[in-house]
Amino acid sequence: MTEISNRPSAAEIQLGKVWTSARNLFGLLMTGVTGLFAVIAVIPLAAIVINVASQGLLRINLDLFTKLPPPPGLGGGGLGNAIVGTLIVLAVAMAISVPIGVLGAVWLSEFGRGSKIAYWVRFSANVLSGVPAIIAGLFSYTIVVMTMGTFSAFAGGVALAVVMLPIVMRTTEEGLVLVPEEVRLAALGLGATRFETVSRVVLPAALPSIATAVTLAVARAGGEAAPLLFTALNNNFWSTDLFRPISTLSVQVYFFAIIPYKPQQELAWAGALVLLSIILLVSIVSRLLTRKKRY
């Protein structure tokens, strides 16, 4: 009879040596370390969301979206005018920064690659991305407010557009560069013009990156209060006029957070939660619109 041996085969012994080798143990250790730091990186975001939600949900009701802010010390009221004003100012900023940023990125990636002009444009965008937002507010104050003679939603949109522009341009350019060069050559080989190649092949392939650029820019600009203090100022009443002072969530949250009255502080938390939700909603919608268009 043939005896069945329980001893491991040579292949199993060799496999065990491989898994217990110093190199593989080090790889497993580093995988665990990177995973740990990835979790640590998410903790601040989770803490902010939980903290803002726990404080802001107490004042989330219909009045928050439909009523005006109450006088100092009094309860009730809402932030309806600030919510509308935030959407208007962000819409103006996007209308200015997104076309300029995307078209500028297209030129840098497709037509000006390697030129000295492209180098200086890229360098200027990098410098502008590091400029404090309050400087953008002073710029808009000088160019728009002093020229028009009044604070306005348009001036606030211009200030936020300056903040958003370098983010849109640089992020979009990175997405365009990632489109393989073979795709461009294939389109040209099929008889497409340079314009058709860029508009019908390259831009659709980079659409997720463009959506990411817009989302990042909105997230950066949406929470800025300093540039709006110099441009849009504030308004305690309903206003949709682009050329008049307008209320925004970031400015209203700032004012209410420093007021020593609990009702206003509660509204400040609620406003912060609404602002966070707007940014999250923009991110989700952009992902949904581009999820089937990845290259």
Buried (B, 14 or more C-beta within 10 A) or exposed (E): EEEEEEEEEEEEEEEEEEEEEEEEEEEEEEEEEEEEEEEEEEEEEEEEBEEBBEBBEEBBEEBBBEBBBBEEEEEEBBBBBBBBBBBBBBEBBBEBBBEBBBEBBBBBBBEBEEEEEBEEBBEEBEEBBEEEBBBBBBBBBEBBBEEEEBBBBBBBBBBBBBBBBBBBBBBBBBBBBEBEEEBBEEBBEEEBEEEEBBEEBBBBBBBBBBBBBBBBBBBBBBBBBBBBBBBBBBBEEEBEEBEBBBBBBBBBBBBBBEBEBEBBBBBBBBBBBBBBBBBEEBBEEBEEEBEEEEB
